[in-house]
Amino acid sequence: MIDALHELKNNIARVERSHPHLGNDLSSTCDRAILALQETRCRQHGDEVQDNFKTASQPINANPLSQIVDKTGACIITVLDRMGDGIIFICAKIASVFS
C-alpha cells in the first residue's frame, strides 16, 4: 500500500510540475497518508492507532465560525453537484430523444 502511494505521489508530482497553478496539495496529502501508514505499521496495538488524517486536516480548537462556514460550503457544494447531475441527466435524455 505504501509503494502504491509513493507511485501515486510521483504521478501527481509530474502533473503538478506540468500545471503549476494546481499547487502541491495532492502531493502533501500523499505525504501525510504515507506517514500515517508508516506510523501505523510501527505500532504494536490497534487501540493506540489514531486517525492521523483527521488531526492533520482539522485543528483541535477550530474557530466555531470557520466550522459553520466549512459546513455551509460543503452543503453548497453538494447541492450544486446534484443540480449539475440533474441538468446532465435532462440534457442526456433530450439528446437521446432526438437521436
C-alpha positions as CSV (number, residue, x, y, z in Angstrom):
1,M,0.0,0.0,0.0
2,I,2.8,2.4,0.8
3,D,4.5,1.6,-2.5
4,A,1.3,2.4,-4.3
5,L,1.1,5.7,-2.5
6,H,4.7,6.5,-3.5
7,E,3.8,5.7,-7.1
8,L,0.7,7.9,-6.9
9,K,2.7,10.7,-5.4
10,N,5.2,10.6,-8.2
11,N,2.4,10.7,-10.8
12,I,0.8,13.6,-9.0
13,A,4.1,15.4,-8.8
14,R,4.6,15.1,-12.5
15,V,1.1,16.6,-13.1
16,E,1.7,19.4,-10.6
17,R,5.0,20.3,-12.3
18,S,3.2,20.5,-15.7
19,H,0.4,22.6,-14.2
20,P,1.9,24.9,-11.5
21,H,-1.4,26.6,-10.9
22,L,-2.6,23.4,-9.2
23,G,-0.3,23.8,-6.3
24,N,1.0,20.9,-4.2
25,D,-2.0,20.0,-2.1
26,L,-2.3,16.5,-3.5
27,S,1.4,15.7,-3.1
28,S,1.3,16.8,0.5
29,T,-1.9,14.7,1.1
30,C,0.0,11.7,-0.2
31,D,2.9,12.5,2.1
32,R,0.5,12.6,5.1
33,A,-1.0,9.3,4.1
34,I,2.4,7.6,3.7
35,L,3.5,9.0,7.1
36,A,0.3,7.8,8.7
37,L,0.7,4.3,7.3
38,Q,4.3,4.1,8.4
39,E,3.4,5.2,11.9
40,T,0.5,2.7,12.0
41,R,2.8,-0.1,10.9
42,C,5.3,0.6,13.6
43,R,2.7,0.5,16.4
44,Q,2.1,-2.7,18.4
45,H,-1.5,-2.3,19.5
46,G,-4.5,-1.5,17.3
47,D,-6.1,0.7,20.0
48,E,-3.2,3.1,20.0
49,V,-3.7,4.0,16.4
50,Q,-5.3,7.4,15.9
51,D,-6.9,9.0,12.9
52,N,-3.9,11.0,11.6
53,F,-5.8,12.4,8.6
54,K,-8.4,14.0,10.8
55,T,-5.9,15.5,13.2
56,A,-3.7,16.8,10.4
57,S,-6.6,18.4,8.4
58,Q,-8.6,19.9,11.3
59,P,-7.2,21.7,14.3
60,I,-8.5,20.6,17.6
61,N,-9.6,24.1,18.8
62,A,-11.1,25.3,15.5
63,N,-13.0,28.5,15.4
64,P,-16.7,27.9,15.6
65,L,-17.4,30.4,12.8
66,S,-15.0,28.7,10.5
67,Q,-16.7,25.3,11.2
68,I,-20.0,26.9,10.3
69,V,-18.6,28.3,7.1
70,D,-17.0,24.9,6.2
71,K,-20.3,23.0,6.8
72,T,-22.2,25.6,4.8
73,G,-19.7,25.4,2.0
74,A,-19.9,21.6,2.0
75,C,-23.7,21.8,1.7
76,I,-23.5,24.3,-1.2
77,I,-21.0,22.0,-3.0
78,T,-23.4,19.0,-2.5
79,V,-26.4,21.0,-3.8
80,L,-24.5,22.3,-6.8
81,D,-23.2,18.8,-7.6
82,R,-26.7,17.3,-7.5
83,M,-28.1,20.2,-9.6
84,G,-25.3,19.6,-12.2
85,D,-26.1,15.8,-12.2
86,G,-29.8,16.7,-12.8
87,I,-29.0,19.1,-15.7
88,I,-26.7,16.5,-17.3
89,F,-29.4,13.8,-16.9
90,I,-32.1,16.0,-18.5
91,C,-29.7,17.0,-21.4
92,A,-28.8,13.3,-22.0
93,K,-32.5,12.4,-22.1
94,I,-33.3,15.2,-24.5
95,A,-30.3,14.2,-26.7
96,S,-31.4,10.5,-26.7
97,V,-35.0,11.6,-27.8
98,F,-33.6,13.5,-30.8
99,S,-31.1,10.7,-31.7
